[in-house]
Amino acid sequence: MQVASRYDELIVELDRIVIDRAARRAAYGQPVKVGLAEETVADPGLLEHTVRAVRRYHASPWLITFQVAATRQGRRLADRLGACGFRTILSEQE
């Protein structure tokens, strides 16, 4: 059980690093697409982290597109990201 929990934590941390790098690229005017893992979509601090990253690098949120699974939680996150100016793509689960 501890291994699975640690694995989930690592996935979330990696996605946060990707979000930081995406914000940095967007600050230079480059559009970026980021696919988020289901573990990350469930992270309650994700939206706050994402908004902070964009502010830190003075990036335009509309240059970052997040791809999330079209689950109830994914749709909720997509709505919240959209309200902050980010673009989103909902992908159907296989």
VEXZALUM-782230 format. One record per residue (C-alpha): x, z, y; residue number from 1; residue in one letter. Coordinates in pm, 1 decimal, always signed. Layout:
% VEXZALUM-782230
SEDO        c1        c3        c2  num  residuo
SEDO         X         Z         Y  NUM        A
...
This chain:
% VEXZALUM-782230
SEDO        c1        c3        c2  num  residuo
SEDO      +0.0      +0.0      +0.0    1        M
SEDO    +282.7     +81.4    +241.7    2        Q
SEDO    +440.9    -257.8    +181.3    3        V
SEDO    +118.8    -441.7    +266.9    4        A
SEDO     +73.1    -233.2    +580.3    5        S
SEDO    +430.8    -299.5    +691.3    6        R
SEDO    +382.9    -670.6    +621.8    7        Y
SEDO     +76.3    -677.1    +849.2    8        D
SEDO    +271.7    -497.3   +1122.1    9        E
SEDO    +552.3    -753.9   +1097.1   10        L
SEDO    +309.0   -1043.9   +1126.0   11        I
SEDO    +153.7    -893.3   +1438.9   12        V
SEDO    +497.8    -828.9   +1589.3   13        E
SEDO    +608.3   -1186.8   +1517.6   14        L
SEDO    +293.8   -1326.6   +1678.1   15        D
SEDO    +358.4   -1109.9   +1985.2   16        R
SEDO    +708.6   -1255.3   +2011.1   17        I
SEDO    +560.5   -1605.1   +1986.0   18        V
SEDO    +310.6   -1518.5   +2261.9   19        I
SEDO    +595.5   -1399.6   +2486.4   20        D
SEDO    +787.1   -1722.5   +2427.2   21        R
SEDO    +473.8   -1927.8   +2487.3   22        A
SEDO    +421.0   -1753.2   +2821.5   23        A
SEDO    +780.9   -1823.3   +2915.5   24        R
SEDO    +740.1   -2194.3   +2835.0   25        R
SEDO    +407.9   -2210.9   +3019.3   26        A
SEDO    +583.7   -2066.1   +3325.1   27        A
SEDO    +782.6   -2391.2   +3335.1   28        Y
SEDO    +462.4   -2595.5   +3322.7   29        G
SEDO    +481.1   -2680.9   +2952.7   30        Q
SEDO    +153.5   -2665.5   +2758.6   31        P
SEDO    +185.7   -2454.6   +2444.2   32        V
SEDO     -30.0   -2405.8   +2133.9   33        K
SEDO     -14.1   -2077.3   +1941.4   34        V
SEDO    -173.1   -2018.2   +1602.4   35        G
SEDO    -265.0   -1655.1   +1545.2   36        L
SEDO    -267.7   -1487.9   +1204.9   37        A
SEDO    -580.7   -1298.9   +1100.5   38        E
SEDO    -384.0    -974.1   +1117.0   39        E
SEDO    -303.5   -1045.2   +1480.3   40        T
SEDO    -661.5   -1137.0   +1567.4   41        V
SEDO    -757.8    -787.5   +1447.8   42        A
SEDO    -498.4    -620.0   +1674.0   43        D
SEDO    -687.5    -425.6   +1945.3   44        P
SEDO    -393.2    -452.2   +2188.0   45        G
SEDO    -348.9    -828.0   +2158.0   46        L
SEDO    -543.0    -933.5   +2466.7   47        L
SEDO    -367.3    -680.5   +2688.0   48        E
SEDO     -27.0    -787.3   +2553.0   49        H
SEDO    -109.3   -1153.8   +2612.4   50        T
SEDO    -225.2   -1101.6   +2970.4   51        V
SEDO     +83.2    -890.3   +3046.2   52        R
SEDO    +312.8   -1161.8   +2907.9   53        A
SEDO    +152.6   -1427.0   +3128.3   54        V
SEDO    +181.7   -1204.6   +3434.9   55        R
SEDO    +541.0   -1110.5   +3354.8   56        R
SEDO    +646.7   -1476.6   +3348.5   57        Y
SEDO    +406.1   -1591.5   +3622.8   58        H
SEDO    +256.4   -1847.0   +3384.4   59        A
SEDO     -77.1   -2025.9   +3403.9   60        S
SEDO    -297.2   -1908.2   +3117.0   61        P
SEDO    -471.7   -2246.1   +3090.7   62        W
SEDO    -141.6   -2393.4   +2965.7   63        L
SEDO    -160.3   -2176.0   +2653.0   64        I
SEDO    -401.5   -2272.1   +2375.8   65        T
SEDO    -468.0   -2021.3   +2100.0   66        F
SEDO    -587.5   -2135.1   +1759.3   67        Q
SEDO    -784.7   -1871.1   +1570.7   68        V
SEDO    -995.5   -1869.9   +1256.2   69        A
SEDO   -1368.2   -1915.3   +1318.7   70        A
SEDO   -1458.3   -1570.9   +1190.3   71        T
SEDO   -1673.7   -1321.8   +1379.6   72        R
SEDO   -1359.1   -1144.7   +1499.3   73        Q
SEDO   -1189.4   -1475.7   +1583.6   74        G
SEDO   -1487.1   -1594.6   +1789.1   75        R
SEDO   -1494.7   -1265.4   +1977.0   76        R
SEDO   -1123.0   -1293.2   +2057.2   77        L
SEDO   -1163.0   -1659.6   +2158.4   78        A
SEDO   -1436.9   -1558.7   +2403.7   79        D
SEDO   -1220.5   -1284.5   +2551.5   80        R
SEDO    -917.9   -1512.5   +2580.5   81        L
SEDO   -1132.5   -1781.4   +2740.4   82        G
SEDO   -1262.8   -1531.9   +2996.6   83        A
SEDO    -898.8   -1469.5   +3094.7   84        C
SEDO    -831.6   -1840.7   +3145.2   85        G
SEDO    -669.2   -1929.0   +2813.0   86        F
SEDO    -778.4   -2224.4   +2604.9   87        R
SEDO    -888.1   -2169.6   +2247.5   88        T
SEDO    -947.2   -2368.0   +1932.6   89        I
SEDO   -1155.0   -2227.3   +1650.5   90        L
SEDO   -1043.2   -2347.5   +1308.9   91        S
SEDO   -1268.1   -2335.6   +1004.9   92        E
SEDO   -1142.6   -2124.1    +717.8   93        Q
SEDO   -1055.5   -2300.1    +396.3   94        E
